[in-house]
Amino acid sequence: MSRMLDEVREQPEALARTLAAELRHIEKFRAFIGRRKPRLVVLVARGTSDNAAQFGRYLIEIATGIPVSLAAPSVHTIYGTRMNLKDALVVGLSQSGESTDTNEVLEQARKAGAVAVGITNQARSALTRIAEHVFLVRAGREKSVAATKTYTGQLMILYLLAYALGAKIRIADLEAIADFTAEALTLETEVSAMAERYRFMHHAIVAGRGLNYANAFEFALKLMETCYIVAERFSSADFLHGPIAMVEPNFPIFLFTPSGPTWPSMQEMLMRSQEMKAETVVITDRRNLAAANLASRVISIPARIPEMYSPIPYIIPAQLFAAALALEKNLNPDRPRALSKITRTM
């Protein structure tokens, strides 16, 4: 077994704890930001936190209509550009709170007149000292280098941030996410058995769209860092604009396929991939029976999950798969080569 798997299993409790603990803080922030509505939201992060930021971009734009930008830290740290961030909300995401370039961008943003928010799992960190408003992921210590519970915790905080910015999100719906996550964890034995088939996989494609686009990046990252697989990540739209040419028989393609507005696009990608005799694996739930009927293999969460709240439970089978596949390959998912828990870049 591995610490990574243990931490994957801890997520329902960590999510419920995070939501309960941060509700009071988010209500205060909601009142504050209501008096100072931002014209723009800028999210800054690296690694897994950057994948969480990608989710935040889609969520906030879809649910509030406020434009969101993903910051390029090198614009600040290498080129020394001072951005006009007046009336902007700048949010730094870092599991450790010690990401050098994330903190530099947040510090410069605050000097430029932006509202600076920090999202981290570490209450005592450089990020919490820089940010005006801090929201804590209550995941407990994450011992595995491969982030799991801190990623989903960041997604939960981003739901709360969208709520504070005016999104029509009900707290009761957020409370249901922990239950959906627990349902996803019941698939562990099934997913582990499936991973054995892919022991000799060296390359793969992971695809998602909309709110699950970030999960495509995060699943691919987990395959790269824990299993040393070359995993390319695409939206279904971008995939059909060129990368589909690389597909050949038995090429492994993993797809996040909730029902809802992104399904027609994902369905087209799935059908085209099947025509090219690719090996397709979908992560879905009981709302989308069509996905299960089209794919080579299916990982179906035994719940009916609205698309808006699917990203957190949908990443759980992907995390389980990556951890199980690493063990199948006789690799240690907790200690990937050349990686450490805190990465400092400029």
C-alpha positions as CSV (number, residue, x, y, z in Angstrom):
1,M,0.0,0.0,0.0
2,S,1.0,3.7,-0.2
3,R,0.5,6.9,1.6
4,M,-1.0,8.3,-1.6
5,L,-3.8,5.7,-1.5
6,D,-4.3,6.4,2.2
7,E,-4.7,10.1,1.4
8,V,-7.0,9.5,-1.5
9,R,-9.3,7.7,1.0
10,E,-9.2,10.6,3.4
11,Q,-10.9,13.0,1.1
12,P,-14.6,12.8,2.1
13,E,-13.7,13.8,5.6
14,A,-11.2,16.4,4.5
15,L,-13.7,18.0,2.2
16,A,-16.4,18.1,4.8
17,R,-14.0,19.6,7.3
18,T,-12.8,22.2,4.9
19,L,-16.3,23.3,4.0
20,A,-17.5,23.5,7.6
21,A,-14.4,25.4,8.8
22,E,-14.3,28.0,6.0
23,L,-18.1,28.8,5.8
24,R,-17.8,31.6,8.4
25,H,-14.8,33.1,6.7
26,I,-16.4,33.0,3.3
27,E,-19.5,34.7,4.5
28,K,-17.3,37.6,5.8
29,F,-15.4,37.7,2.6
30,R,-18.7,37.7,0.6
31,A,-19.8,40.8,2.5
32,F,-16.5,42.5,1.9
33,I,-16.2,41.7,-1.8
34,G,-19.9,42.7,-2.3
35,R,-18.7,46.3,-1.5
36,R,-15.7,46.0,-3.8
37,K,-16.8,43.9,-6.8
38,P,-13.7,43.0,-8.9
39,R,-13.6,43.8,-12.6
40,L,-11.3,40.8,-13.1
41,V,-10.1,37.7,-11.2
42,V,-6.5,36.6,-11.6
43,L,-5.5,33.1,-10.4
44,V,-1.8,32.3,-9.9
45,A,-0.4,28.8,-9.1
46,R,2.0,26.1,-10.2
47,G,1.7,22.3,-10.6
48,T,-1.3,20.6,-9.2
49,S,-2.5,24.0,-7.8
50,D,-2.4,25.4,-11.3
51,N,-4.7,22.6,-12.4
52,A,-7.1,23.6,-9.6
53,A,-6.8,27.2,-10.8
54,Q,-7.9,26.0,-14.3
55,F,-11.0,24.7,-12.7
56,G,-11.5,28.0,-10.9
57,R,-11.3,29.8,-14.1
58,Y,-14.2,27.9,-15.7
59,L,-16.3,27.8,-12.5
60,I,-16.0,31.6,-11.8
61,E,-16.6,32.6,-15.4
62,I,-19.5,30.2,-15.9
63,A,-21.2,31.0,-12.6
64,T,-20.5,34.7,-12.2
65,G,-19.7,36.2,-15.6
66,I,-16.5,37.8,-14.2
67,P,-13.5,37.5,-16.5
68,V,-10.8,35.3,-15.1
69,S,-7.1,35.2,-16.1
70,L,-4.5,32.6,-15.3
71,A,-1.3,34.5,-14.4
72,A,2.0,33.8,-16.1
73,P,4.4,34.2,-13.1
74,S,7.5,34.7,-15.3
75,V,6.0,38.0,-16.5
76,H,6.5,39.2,-13.0
77,T,9.5,37.2,-11.8
78,I,11.7,37.1,-14.9
79,Y,10.6,40.1,-17.0
80,G,9.9,42.3,-14.0
81,T,6.7,43.7,-15.5
82,R,4.4,45.6,-13.2
83,M,0.8,44.9,-14.1
84,N,-2.2,47.2,-13.7
85,L,-4.2,45.2,-11.2
86,K,-6.3,47.9,-9.7
87,D,-9.9,46.6,-9.0
88,A,-8.7,43.0,-9.6
89,L,-9.0,40.1,-7.2
90,V,-5.8,38.1,-7.3
91,V,-5.8,34.6,-5.8
92,G,-2.7,32.6,-5.1
93,L,-3.0,28.9,-4.7
94,S,-0.3,26.8,-3.2
95,Q,-0.5,23.6,-1.2
96,S,2.6,24.5,0.9
97,G,2.2,28.2,0.8
98,E,5.9,28.4,-0.1
99,S,5.8,28.6,-3.9
100,T,8.3,31.4,-4.6
101,D,6.9,32.7,-7.8
102,T,3.2,32.4,-6.7
103,N,4.0,34.4,-3.6
104,E,6.0,37.0,-5.6
105,V,3.0,37.6,-8.0
106,L,0.6,37.9,-5.0
107,E,2.9,40.4,-3.3
108,Q,3.2,42.6,-6.4
109,A,-0.5,42.4,-6.9
110,R,-1.2,43.7,-3.5
111,K,1.2,46.6,-4.0
112,A,-0.6,47.4,-7.2
113,G,-4.0,47.8,-5.4
114,A,-5.5,44.3,-6.0
115,V,-7.4,42.4,-3.3
116,A,-5.0,39.5,-2.5
117,V,-6.4,36.1,-1.5
118,G,-4.4,33.0,-0.5
119,I,-5.6,29.4,-0.7
120,T,-3.3,26.9,1.0
121,N,-3.1,23.8,3.3
122,Q,-0.5,25.5,5.5
123,A,-1.7,28.0,8.1
124,R,1.8,29.1,8.9
125,S,3.4,29.9,5.5
126,A,4.8,32.7,3.4
127,L,1.5,32.8,1.5
128,T,-0.6,33.4,4.5
129,R,1.6,36.3,5.5
130,I,1.3,38.0,2.1
131,A,-2.4,37.6,1.5
132,E,-5.1,39.9,2.9
133,H,-7.6,37.1,3.0
134,V,-6.7,33.5,3.6
135,F,-8.8,30.3,3.1
136,L,-7.3,27.1,4.5
137,V,-7.7,23.6,2.9
138,R,-8.2,21.5,6.0
139,A,-6.7,18.4,4.5
140,G,-4.2,17.6,7.3
141,R,-0.6,16.9,6.5
142,E,-0.1,15.5,3.0
143,K,2.9,13.1,3.2
144,S,2.9,11.7,-0.3
145,V,4.7,13.9,-2.9
146,A,1.8,13.3,-5.3
147,A,-1.0,15.8,-4.2
148,T,-4.5,14.4,-3.9
149,K,-6.5,15.7,-1.0
150,T,-5.0,19.2,-1.3
151,Y,-6.2,19.3,-4.9
152,T,-9.8,18.5,-4.1
153,G,-9.6,20.8,-1.1
154,Q,-8.6,23.7,-3.3
155,L,-11.5,22.9,-5.6
156,M,-13.9,23.1,-2.6
157,I,-12.5,26.5,-1.6
158,L,-12.9,27.7,-5.2
159,Y,-16.6,26.7,-5.1
160,L,-16.8,28.9,-1.9
161,L,-15.0,31.7,-3.7
162,A,-17.4,31.6,-6.6
163,Y,-20.2,31.7,-4.1
164,A,-18.7,34.8,-2.5
165,L,-18.5,36.4,-5.9
166,G,-22.2,35.9,-6.5
167,A,-22.5,32.5,-8.0
168,K,-25.9,30.7,-7.5
169,I,-24.3,27.9,-5.5
170,R,-26.2,26.4,-2.6
171,I,-24.1,25.4,0.4
172,A,-26.3,22.2,0.7
173,D,-25.1,21.2,-2.8
174,L,-21.5,21.7,-1.7
175,E,-22.1,19.5,1.4
176,A,-23.3,16.7,-1.0
177,I,-19.8,16.6,-2.7
178,A,-18.3,14.7,0.2
179,D,-21.0,12.0,-0.2
180,F,-20.4,11.8,-3.9
181,T,-16.7,11.5,-3.2
182,A,-17.3,8.6,-0.8
183,E,-19.4,6.9,-3.5
184,A,-16.4,7.3,-5.9
185,L,-14.1,5.6,-3.4
186,T,-16.3,2.4,-3.5
187,L,-14.7,1.8,-6.9
188,E,-11.2,1.2,-5.5
189,T,-11.2,-2.5,-6.0
190,E,-12.6,-2.2,-9.5
191,V,-10.2,0.5,-10.5
192,S,-7.2,-1.4,-9.1
193,A,-8.1,-4.5,-11.1
194,M,-8.5,-2.4,-14.3
195,A,-5.0,-0.8,-13.7
196,E,-3.3,-4.2,-14.1
197,R,-4.3,-4.2,-17.8
198,Y,-2.3,-1.0,-18.4
199,R,0.9,-2.1,-16.7
200,F,3.0,-1.7,-19.9
201,M,1.3,1.6,-21.0
202,H,3.9,4.2,-22.0
203,H,1.7,6.9,-23.4
204,A,-1.9,8.0,-23.1
205,I,-4.3,10.8,-23.8
206,V,-6.6,12.3,-21.2
207,A,-9.5,14.5,-22.2
208,G,-12.2,16.6,-20.6
209,R,-14.1,19.8,-21.2
210,G,-15.5,22.7,-19.3
211,L,-15.5,22.1,-15.6
212,N,-13.7,18.8,-16.0
213,Y,-11.0,20.2,-18.3
214,A,-8.8,20.8,-15.2
215,N,-9.2,17.1,-14.3
216,A,-7.7,16.1,-17.6
217,F,-4.6,18.1,-16.7
218,E,-4.5,16.7,-13.1
219,F,-5.0,13.0,-14.2
220,A,-2.3,13.4,-16.8
221,L,0.0,14.9,-14.2
222,K,-0.6,12.0,-11.9
223,L,0.2,9.5,-14.6
224,M,3.4,11.4,-15.5
225,E,4.7,11.9,-12.0
226,T,3.8,8.6,-10.4
227,C,3.8,6.2,-13.4
228,Y,6.3,7.9,-15.7
229,I,3.8,7.8,-18.6
230,V,3.8,10.4,-21.3
231,A,0.3,11.6,-20.9
232,E,-1.1,14.4,-23.2
233,R,-4.1,16.4,-22.0
234,F,-6.7,18.0,-24.3
235,S,-10.1,19.4,-24.4
236,S,-12.3,17.4,-26.8
237,A,-12.4,20.5,-29.1
238,D,-8.7,20.9,-29.3
239,F,-8.2,17.1,-29.8
240,L,-10.3,17.1,-33.0
241,H,-8.3,20.1,-34.4
242,G,-5.1,18.0,-35.0
243,P,-4.0,15.6,-32.2
244,I,-6.5,13.0,-33.3
245,A,-4.0,12.2,-36.0
246,M,-1.8,10.4,-33.5
247,V,-4.5,7.9,-32.6
248,E,-4.0,4.3,-33.8
249,P,-5.5,0.9,-32.8
250,N,-5.4,0.3,-29.0
251,F,-4.1,3.8,-28.2
252,P,-5.3,4.5,-24.6
253,I,-7.6,7.5,-24.2
254,F,-9.2,8.4,-20.9
255,L,-12.2,10.7,-20.9
256,F,-14.2,12.6,-18.3
257,T,-17.8,12.3,-19.5
258,P,-20.5,13.8,-17.2
259,S,-23.9,14.4,-18.6
260,G,-24.8,18.0,-19.3
261,P,-23.6,20.7,-21.7
262,T,-20.1,19.2,-22.4
263,W,-21.5,15.7,-23.2
264,P,-22.1,16.3,-27.0
265,S,-18.5,17.4,-27.6
266,M,-17.1,14.5,-25.5
267,Q,-19.5,12.1,-27.2
268,E,-18.1,13.2,-30.6
269,M,-14.5,12.6,-29.4
270,L,-15.5,9.2,-28.0
271,M,-17.2,8.1,-31.2
272,R,-14.3,9.3,-33.4
273,S,-11.8,7.5,-31.1
274,Q,-13.8,4.3,-31.2
275,E,-13.9,4.5,-35.0
276,M,-10.1,4.6,-35.0
277,K,-10.1,1.6,-32.7
278,A,-8.5,3.4,-29.8
279,E,-9.0,1.9,-26.3
280,T,-11.3,4.3,-24.6
281,V,-11.9,4.5,-20.8
282,V,-14.6,6.9,-19.5
283,I,-15.0,8.2,-16.0
284,T,-18.7,9.0,-15.6
285,D,-21.7,8.4,-13.3
286,R,-25.2,7.0,-13.4
287,R,-26.6,10.1,-15.1
288,N,-24.8,9.3,-18.3
289,L,-25.7,5.8,-19.5
290,A,-24.8,6.7,-23.1
291,A,-21.1,7.1,-22.2
292,A,-20.9,3.6,-20.8
293,N,-22.4,2.2,-24.0
294,L,-19.9,3.8,-26.2
295,A,-16.6,3.2,-24.4
296,S,-14.2,0.3,-24.4
297,R,-14.2,0.4,-20.6
298,V,-16.2,2.4,-18.1
299,I,-15.5,3.6,-14.6
300,S,-19.0,4.7,-13.4
301,I,-19.5,6.3,-10.0
302,P,-22.6,4.8,-8.4
303,A,-24.4,8.1,-7.9
304,R,-26.2,10.7,-10.0
305,I,-24.0,13.7,-10.0
306,P,-24.9,17.1,-11.5
307,E,-22.2,18.3,-13.8
308,M,-21.6,21.5,-11.7
309,Y,-20.5,19.3,-8.8
310,S,-18.8,16.5,-10.8
311,P,-15.1,17.5,-10.8
312,I,-14.2,16.5,-7.2
313,P,-15.8,13.1,-7.3
314,Y,-14.6,12.5,-10.9
315,I,-10.9,12.9,-10.0
316,I,-11.1,10.2,-7.3
317,P,-11.1,7.2,-9.7
318,A,-8.3,8.9,-11.6
319,Q,-6.2,9.2,-8.4
320,L,-7.0,5.6,-7.5
321,F,-6.0,4.5,-11.0
322,A,-2.6,6.3,-11.0
323,A,-1.7,5.0,-7.5
324,A,-2.7,1.4,-8.4
325,L,-0.9,1.6,-11.8
326,A,2.3,2.8,-10.1
327,L,2.3,-0.1,-7.8
328,E,1.6,-2.5,-10.7
329,K,4.8,-1.0,-12.3
330,N,6.7,-1.6,-9.1
331,L,7.1,2.2,-8.6
332,N,6.6,4.2,-5.4
333,P,3.8,6.8,-6.0
334,D,4.8,8.5,-2.7
335,R,8.3,9.3,-3.8
336,P,8.5,10.0,-7.6
337,R,12.0,10.4,-8.8
338,A,13.5,13.9,-9.0
339,L,10.5,15.4,-7.1
340,S,10.0,16.9,-3.6
341,K,6.9,18.1,-1.8
342,I,7.8,21.8,-2.1
343,T,9.1,23.1,-5.5
344,R,10.5,26.7,-5.6
345,T,10.7,28.3,-9.0
346,M,11.1,31.9,-10.3
